[in-house]
Amino acid sequence: MKFDVICFGSAFADVFLKSDEFKTVRSPRVKTGVAMCGIMGGKLAVDELVMTTGGCATNAAVSFERKGLQAACIACVGNDFWGQFIKRELKNEGVSLIHLQTDKSRQTSCSTILVNQQGRRVALVYRNASNQLAWQKVKWQSLNSRWFYVGSLGGDLALLTKIVRTAQDKKVKIAFNPGSNEIKSRDQLVPFLKQVEVLLLNTVEAAQLTGIKISQKTAMFKKLRKMGPKVIALTQGSQGAWLSFGKKVYKAPVFKVKTMEETGAGDAFGSGLVAGLALGLKPKDAIKLAMANSASVVAQVGSKAGLLWQDEVKAWLKKPLTIR
């Protein structure tokens, strides 16, 4: 089967618990100086519970499907209730499961996300089957797609090698959003970037990859371009995003929306940008679609509820957003 996009990465079951009893406190005893907590030994009332699917591969695949692109998901789940839950949700969205792996000896990866009334969160992450995605089980010769969208692979550079080589052989474009484990392997990672069409990073990751301060974005882009990607996107939360198409750099602000919860914003941005390019949109419109997809996601709870559908895209593209 011919796909527009095949998505590689993780698959999670996500449970969101929202409560105004989750309090933020400042403390020098935590890394960021701010923590979210409850009373030891107490019971906290939960105002909202959402059960959904997450993980970079499933988030991106659903995003592409909703925009009229045919998508498949290459990830790994367990042979349990949550694995069946993920499969059912993906199938309902139209995502192909033909390449999805099931590890019968592992439990499906799950996250429990605690959300306060300001939309701030703490995620309790249980990684299990998602880390068992095996390159040996992928039917590489049968992969037929215009794009490979690659999220975090847990630092599995052997899998990344197979993805890149297959893309070269089949002339498939690669969009790559590396995770922290890939970034840590900087010296091994950089050679792969020569084969990447679209590189997606937040500014912290870009600083780690280049060794350049976040404030020095011109120098950062210059160094990243030398690594090979044709399109480079740097996101910085509420401060917006910077995108390089060749030597042209665009600055995009965020759409102003009420933030309900931020999980999946990065996946929404990346998949929105690549969807725009796959659909043939001009650079500014592709950027606008990325910002719109992300804004719509943070306005709802969960990483998929707000992902834009095809018939919503035109309305968002007409909304004012100055990209310069």
N, C-alpha and C positions, 0 to 999 in steps of 0.2 A: 504493500500500500504506500502511496506517495503522500507524504506529510509536508505541511508548510514549515513546522517547527517540531523538533524532538527535544524534550527537556530532560536534562540529567541533573540528579542531585538527591535531596532528601524528601521523605514522606513522613509526616507526623499526624497524630491525632491531637488536637488542641482543645483544652477545656478552659474557658475564660470565666473567672469569678469576679464580679464587680461589686464593690461595697464602699460606702462612705466611711466605714469603720477602719479601713486600711489607712493608717496615718503616716505621713512623711515626717521624719525627724532628722536633725543634723547631728552628726557625730564624727569625730576624728578617727574613730575606730573602724570605719568602713572606707574603702578605697576612694569612692567619689565624694565622700563627706556627707552624703544624704542616703538615708535608708527608709524603707517602708516596713511598718511593723504593726503588731497587735499586742494586746495585754497577755502576758505569759499566764497560761492556765485558763484564760477566758474563752468565751465563744463569740464569734463575730457573725453578724447577720449578713447574708449575701443578698444583694438587691437584684442581681441579674446573673444568669448562668447561660453560657453559649457553648455548645459542643460542635466543633467543626474540624476541618482538616487543615493542615499546614505543611511546612517544609517547602524549600525553594522550588523543587521540581513540580510539585502539585500546584503551588500558587501560580507559577508562570504558565503551566499548561492550561489551567482554567482561564487565566487572563487571555491567552491567545484564542482559545475556543470562543469566548464571548465576543471577540472582535471579528469573528468570521473566518478564522484561520484553523486549519486542521492540525491538531496537536496530539503527540504521544508523550508518555511519561516513562522515563527509565529511572526507577528508584526501587527500594526494597522495603517490604512490609513483612510482618509476621503472619502466621496462619492462625489468627485469633479474632476476637470480636472487633478490635480496632482496625485490624487489617481489612476485614470485610467491610467495615464502615467506610474506610478510605476508598476501597474499590467501588463501592456503591455510589459514593458521592462523585467520584471522577466519572463514572459511567453516566450518571445523570447529567453531567455537564458536557458530555460528548467527547471526553478525552479517551483516546485509545489506550487500552490496557495490555495490548499485545506484547509489549516489551517490559511490563512491570514484573519485578522479581518477588518471590515469596520464599522466605526462609522459615521452614517448619520448626526449627530448633530455637528460634528467637521470638521475643515479644516485639510487637510494633512499637516504634518510638513514640513517646507521648510528652506533651508539655502541659503543665497547669500554670495559667497566667493570672496573677492577682492584679486587679486594676482598681485604682482609686477614682474618685469623682472628677479629678483633673485629667484623667486619661493616662496617668503615669503607671508604670507596671513593674512587676517582678515576675520573672519566668522561672519555673521549676522544670528543668529539662532532663528527661530520661532518654538517652540515646542508646538504642539497641539495634533493631533490625536495619535501621537506616544506615548504619555504619557497615553493613554487610553487603552492600552493593558490589557485585563481583564482575569485573570486566570479562572473565572467562565465560560467564553465562550470557553475555550479550551476543546476539546474532548479528555481528557487524556487517556481514555481506548483504544482509537483507534490509539494512537501514537505508531508507530512501526519503530524503528531506531537502528542503532548500536551506534551512537553518538548523544549527545545533545551539540550544540555549543551555549553558553550563553554569550551574550554581556551585555551592560549596560541595566538595567531594571528600571532606574530612582529611585532606592532605594526601589522598591517594593519587600519586603522580603516575603510577602505572596505568590507572584508568584514564587519566588525562592524556597520557601518551597515545593510548588507543583511540580516544576521541579525536585528537588532532590528526593522527595519521589517516583515520577513516575519512575525516573531512577533506584532507588533501587529496586522497584518492578519488573521492566522489564529488569534489568541487562544491563542498558545502560551506556556507558562511558560518563562522563561530561568533556567538556573543558570550562573553565570559564574565561572571560575577564571582571572583574567588572569595573563599572564606578565610578565616584567620589562620587555619592550618596551612593553607596554600601560601598565604602571605609570609608566614614564618620561614618557609622554604624558598626565600627570595632568589637565591642564586640558581636553584633548580627550576624555578618558575619562569624567570625572565625569558629564556630561549623559546618557550611556548608562545609568548606574546606576539612573536613575528607572524604567527598564523591567525591571529585574532582580528576579526572585523570590528567588533564593538567591545570595548573594555569598560566595565561598570564597577566603580569604586566609591566608597565614601571618602571624605577628605583625610580621615585618620588612617585608613588603609593606604591611601595614596602617599601619605607622608612616610609610612613604614616601608613602602615599596621603593620609594625614590630617595629617602633620606633627606628630604627637603621639607621645611616648615610649612604648615597649613596655610599661613598667610602669604606665601610666595607661590601663588598659583601659576603665574606665567612660567617660572622656572620649572615648576612641577609638570606642566603640560609639555614643555620642551623636552624634558627627560623621558616622559612617558611616550611621546611620539617616536623618539629614537628606538624605543623598544619594539615598535612595529604596528600597533593597532591603528586602524584608519579612523575610527570614531572613539572618542574617550569621554566618558561622563563621570563627573565628580559631584556627589551630593553632600549637602551639609545641613540636613534637617530643616528647621524653619527658616534658615538663611537661603534656601533655594539650591540651585544646581548650576554648574558650569559645564559646558559641552564643547568639545573640539571636533570639528569636521574638517579634516585637513589642517590648515593653519588658521582657519576661521574659528574664533572662540565666541560662544554665546553665553550670556548670563540670564538665567530664568528665575524669577521670584516664585514663591509658592502661591497657590490659590488660597484665599482666606476662607477657612471653614472651621467649624467648631470641632475640635479633636475629641473623639470619644475613646480612641485607643490606637496605638501606633504600630502594632504588629503587622508585618507584611508591607509596610510602606516602601521599603527598598525593592522588594520583589515586584510590586506594582509599578514603580518607576521604571525599572529595567525592562520588564515585559511590555510596558506601554511604549517605551522608546523603540524597542525592536519590532513590535507590532506595527508601529507607524512606518518604519523603514520597509518592512515586509509588504506593507500595503501600498508602498510607493509615495508616501507623503513627503512633502518638502521638509528640509531639516527643521525649520521653525515650527511647523505643524506637528512633526514627530516629537519634538521637545514638549510642545504644549500638551500633546496626548499623554506623555509620560507624567507631567506635573498633574494633569487632571485625574489620571488613574490613581496616583498616589493620594491626592487630596480626597477623592471619593472613598478610598479605603480607610483612611484615618478617621473619617466622619462616622464610621460604623465600628462595631465590635467584631474582631476577627480579621483574618488576612484575606478573605475572599468575598465577604458580603458586599463590599463596595466596588468590586472590580467592574469596570464599565462594560456594558453590552454594546454591540455594534450600533444599535439605533440610538444610543445615548452620545456617541462620540461627536457627531456633528454639532449638537447643542453645546457641548463643552468647548469645542474648537471656536465657537462664536463668542464665548465669554472673554471679557477683556483681560489680557495678561501681556504686559510689555516685556518682550524678549529682545535683548539688545546684544 
